Amino acid sequence: MNTQINGNPVKILLVEDNPGDIRLTKEALREGKVNNEMFIVTDGLEALAFLNQKGQYANAPRPDVILLDLNLPLMNGAEVLANIKADPRLKRIPVIVLTTSDDERDILNSYDLHANAYVTKPVDLEHFIEIIGQIEGFWLTIVKLPPTNQI
């Protein structure tokens, strides 16, 4: 089981503005089997600042995986995704869109922008925690993530 990358915790960037979803995601990942370190930003501009190590994020680590909500203030998730996948330094970071939208246009647009997965957040608490556990099980234990030191 891949519970770490090179002996280090898996770094997860959660881009989410809903405090309840942040709390549930943190709780679900804390209960999981993967040694992880979660970083949280609450809007699209903050996400790009984190990823580009700007301002208060000058020493931010490169995440191994990004969980990205689409409905964000200041810059929406689709714009963030487009920026990530257009940047040669960031494009290999797996981005999992985790959103309440099940609109077919959002799904198609996310995959057109090269999202690695699209997951609709369930409204039921138990199901939400189960979904986060499944994301963790697949993306953090089964999938071989790209090295963080490679462009």
C-alpha positions in Angstrom: 0.0 0.0 0.0 1.4 3.4 -1.0 0.8 5.4 2.2 3.6 7.8 1.7 5.7 9.2 -1.2 9.4 8.7 -0.6 8.8 8.3 3.1 6.9 11.6 3.3 3.2 12.3 3.9 1.1 12.7 0.8 0.5 16.4 0.3 -3.2 17.3 -0.5 -4.3 20.7 -1.5 -8.0 21.2 -0.8 -9.5 24.1 -2.7 -12.9 24.6 -1.0 -14.9 27.5 0.4 -17.6 25.6 2.3 -16.4 25.2 6.0 -18.7 22.2 6.5 -17.1 20.4 3.5 -13.6 21.3 4.7 -14.3 19.9 8.1 -15.8 16.6 6.7 -13.0 16.2 4.2 -10.3 16.7 7.0 -12.2 14.3 9.2 -12.5 11.6 6.6 -8.9 11.8 5.6 -7.7 11.8 9.2 -9.6 8.5 9.7 -8.0 7.0 6.6 -5.0 4.8 6.2 -2.8 7.3 4.3 -0.3 9.5 6.1 -1.2 12.9 4.6 -0.7 16.5 5.1 -3.6 18.7 4.0 -3.4 22.3 2.9 -6.6 24.4 2.5 -7.3 27.4 0.5 -10.8 28.9 0.1 -10.9 30.7 -3.3 -9.4 30.3 -6.7 -6.9 33.2 -6.5 -5.6 31.8 -3.2 -5.2 28.4 -4.9 -3.1 29.8 -7.7 -1.0 31.8 -5.1 -0.4 28.6 -3.2 0.6 26.6 -6.3 2.8 29.4 -7.6 4.3 30.1 -4.2 3.3 33.8 -4.2 2.9 36.1 -1.2 2.0 34.3 2.1 2.5 31.0 0.2 6.2 31.6 -0.7 7.2 28.5 1.1 4.2 26.4 0.2 5.0 22.8 -0.8 4.0 21.4 -4.2 0.9 19.2 -3.6 0.8 15.6 -4.7 -3.0 15.8 -5.4 -5.5 18.6 -5.6 -9.2 18.4 -4.6 -10.9 21.2 -6.4 -14.4 22.6 -5.9 -15.9 24.3 -9.0 -18.0 26.9 -7.1 -15.4 29.2 -5.7 -15.3 32.9 -5.0 -13.0 35.3 -6.9 -12.0 32.7 -9.5 -14.1 29.6 -10.2 -12.7 26.1 -10.2 -12.8 25.7 -14.0 -10.5 28.8 -14.3 -8.2 27.4 -11.7 -8.1 24.0 -13.4 -7.4 25.7 -16.8 -4.5 27.6 -15.2 -3.0 24.5 -13.6 -3.2 22.3 -16.7 -1.7 25.1 -18.9 1.3 25.5 -16.6 4.2 23.1 -17.4 5.3 23.1 -13.8 1.8 22.1 -12.5 0.0 20.2 -15.2 1.1 16.7 -14.0 -0.5 17.2 -10.5 -3.6 15.1 -10.4 -6.7 17.3 -10.0 -9.9 15.7 -8.7 -12.9 18.0 -9.2 -15.0 17.5 -6.1 -18.2 19.6 -6.4 -21.9 19.7 -5.8 -22.6 20.2 -9.5 -23.8 17.3 -11.6 -24.5 19.5 -14.6 -23.3 17.7 -17.7 -21.7 20.9 -19.0 -19.5 21.2 -15.9 -18.5 17.6 -16.2 -17.6 17.9 -19.9 -15.8 21.2 -19.4 -13.8 19.8 -16.5 -12.6 16.8 -18.6 -12.0 19.1 -21.5 -9.7 21.1 -19.2 -7.9 17.8 -18.3 -9.3 17.1 -14.9 -8.2 13.7 -13.7 -11.5 12.8 -12.1 -14.9 14.4 -11.5 -16.8 13.5 -8.3 -20.2 14.9 -7.3 -20.3 15.6 -3.6 -23.2 13.7 -1.9 -25.4 15.7 0.4 -25.7 12.8 2.9 -23.0 13.0 5.6 -22.2 9.3 5.7 -22.0 9.0 1.9 -19.8 12.1 1.7 -17.3 10.5 4.2 -17.5 7.3 2.2 -16.7 9.1 -1.1 -13.7 10.8 0.5 -12.5 7.4 1.7 -12.9 6.0 -1.8 -10.9 8.9 -3.3 -8.2 8.3 -0.7 -8.2 4.6 -1.4 -7.8 5.0 -5.1 -5.7 8.2 -5.6 -3.5 7.9 -2.5 -3.0 4.1 -2.2 -3.4 2.6 -5.7 -2.4 5.2 -8.2 1.3 6.0 -8.7 1.6 9.7 -8.4 4.1 11.7 -10.4 7.2 12.8 -8.5 6.9 16.3 -7.1 10.4 17.3 -8.1 9.8 16.8 -11.9 8.5 19.4 -14.3 
